[in-house]
Amino acid sequence: ACTPDQFECRDGSGCVARAQYCDGRRDCRDYSDEENCPPSVSRPACTSDQFECHDGSGCITQTQYCDGRSDCRDYSDELYCSDRRACTPDQFECRDGSGCVARAQYCDGRRDCRDYSD
Protein backbone atom coordinates (compact mmCIF):
# COMPACT_ATOMS: atom_id res chain seq x y z
CA ALA A 1 0.00 0.00 0.00
CA CYS A 2 1.11 3.52 -0.70
CA THR A 3 1.64 6.17 1.93
CA PRO A 4 -0.57 9.30 1.95
CA ASP A 5 2.18 11.28 0.21
CA GLN A 6 2.30 8.80 -2.67
CA PHE A 7 0.17 8.00 -5.71
CA GLU A 8 -0.64 4.34 -6.39
CA CYS A 9 -0.21 3.23 -9.98
CA ARG A 10 -3.51 1.86 -11.27
CA ASP A 11 -1.98 -1.47 -12.33
CA GLY A 12 -0.68 -2.01 -8.80
CA SER A 13 2.93 -2.01 -9.97
CA GLY A 14 4.04 0.50 -7.38
CA CYS A 15 3.79 3.92 -5.82
CA VAL A 16 5.23 7.24 -6.92
CA ALA A 17 5.66 10.43 -4.93
CA ARG A 18 2.68 12.80 -5.15
CA ALA A 19 5.07 15.38 -6.61
CA GLN A 20 5.45 13.06 -9.61
CA TYR A 21 1.69 12.91 -10.24
CA CYS A 22 0.82 14.93 -13.36
CA ASP A 23 4.34 16.33 -13.66
CA GLY A 24 4.50 15.67 -17.40
CA ARG A 25 6.73 12.62 -16.98
CA ARG A 26 5.49 9.07 -16.86
CA ASP A 27 6.60 7.32 -13.71
CA CYS A 28 4.09 4.46 -13.43
CA ARG A 29 4.63 1.52 -15.73
CA ASP A 30 1.01 1.88 -16.94
CA TYR A 31 1.35 5.70 -17.24
CA SER A 32 -1.60 6.20 -14.87
CA ASP A 33 0.25 8.99 -13.04
CA GLU A 34 -0.19 11.19 -16.13
CA GLU A 35 -3.86 10.47 -16.85
CA ASN A 36 -6.86 12.63 -15.90
CA CYS A 37 -4.64 15.53 -14.90
CA PRO A 38 -6.37 18.77 -13.95
CA PRO A 39 -6.28 21.49 -16.63
CA SER A 40 -4.24 23.73 -14.34
CA VAL A 41 -1.25 21.45 -14.76
CA SER A 42 1.06 23.08 -17.23
CA ARG A 43 2.21 21.06 -20.19
CA PRO A 44 5.12 21.95 -22.43
CA ALA A 45 4.11 24.33 -25.19
CA CYS A 46 5.33 23.21 -28.57
CA THR A 47 6.42 25.63 -31.25
CA SER A 48 4.97 25.56 -34.76
CA ASP A 49 7.93 23.55 -36.03
CA GLN A 50 7.48 20.84 -33.39
CA PHE A 51 5.14 17.88 -32.91
CA GLU A 52 3.39 17.56 -29.54
CA CYS A 53 3.23 14.04 -28.17
CA HIS A 54 -0.42 13.05 -27.72
CA ASP A 55 0.04 12.35 -24.02
CA GLY A 56 1.31 15.89 -23.49
CA SER A 57 4.67 14.65 -22.24
CA GLY A 58 6.74 16.75 -24.57
CA CYS A 59 7.62 18.10 -27.98
CA ILE A 60 9.82 16.65 -30.69
CA THR A 61 11.19 18.15 -33.87
CA GLN A 62 9.28 17.58 -37.11
CA THR A 63 12.21 15.53 -38.41
CA GLN A 64 11.65 13.09 -35.53
CA TYR A 65 7.98 12.67 -36.53
CA CYS A 66 7.42 9.43 -38.47
CA ASP A 67 11.15 8.70 -38.62
CA GLY A 68 10.71 5.04 -37.70
CA ARG A 69 11.94 5.60 -34.15
CA SER A 70 9.62 6.38 -31.25
CA ASP A 71 10.59 9.63 -29.56
CA CYS A 72 7.34 10.17 -27.61
CA ARG A 73 6.73 7.99 -24.56
CA ASP A 74 3.29 7.08 -25.92
CA TYR A 75 4.66 6.31 -29.42
CA SER A 76 2.28 8.90 -30.92
CA ASP A 77 4.99 10.26 -33.21
CA GLU A 78 4.98 6.94 -35.08
CA LEU A 79 1.19 6.47 -35.35
CA TYR A 80 -0.63 6.99 -38.65
CA CYS A 81 2.66 7.42 -40.49
CA SER A 82 1.43 5.58 -43.57
CA ASP A 83 -0.88 8.56 -44.14
CA ARG A 84 1.98 11.03 -44.47
CA ARG A 85 2.69 12.57 -47.86
CA ALA A 86 5.01 10.90 -50.32
CA CYS A 87 8.32 12.42 -51.34
CA THR A 88 8.29 15.13 -53.97
CA PRO A 89 9.77 14.47 -57.44
CA ASP A 90 13.01 16.22 -56.44
CA GLN A 91 13.45 13.93 -53.43
CA PHE A 92 14.54 10.34 -52.87
CA GLU A 93 12.50 8.19 -50.47
CA CYS A 94 14.56 6.14 -48.05
CA ARG A 95 13.84 2.43 -48.53
CA ASP A 96 12.80 1.94 -44.91
CA GLY A 97 10.15 4.67 -45.30
CA SER A 98 11.78 6.83 -42.66
CA GLY A 99 11.85 9.95 -44.79
CA CYS A 100 12.85 11.80 -47.91
CA VAL A 101 16.18 13.33 -48.84
CA ALA A 102 17.00 15.78 -51.60
CA ARG A 103 18.05 14.10 -54.87
CA ALA A 104 21.36 15.97 -54.56
CA GLN A 105 22.02 13.96 -51.38
CA TYR A 106 21.54 10.63 -53.18
CA CYS A 107 24.86 8.77 -53.58
CA ASP A 108 26.84 11.74 -52.27
CA GLY A 109 28.99 9.60 -49.99
CA ARG A 110 27.14 10.68 -46.86
CA ARG A 111 24.44 8.84 -44.96
CA ASP A 112 21.23 10.84 -45.02
CA CYS A 113 18.77 7.94 -44.78
CA ARG A 114 18.80 6.03 -41.53
CA ASP A 115 19.06 2.74 -43.45
CA TYR A 116 21.92 3.99 -45.70
CA SER A 117 19.74 3.46 -48.80
CA ASP A 118 20.79 6.80 -50.27
Secondary structure, 3 states (H helix, E strand, C coil): CCCCCEEECCCCCCEEEHHHCCCCCCCCCCCHHHCCCCCCCCCCCCCCCEEECCCCCCEEEHHHCCCCCCCCCCCHHHCCHHHCCCCCCCEEECCCCCCEEEHHHCCCCCCCCCCCCC
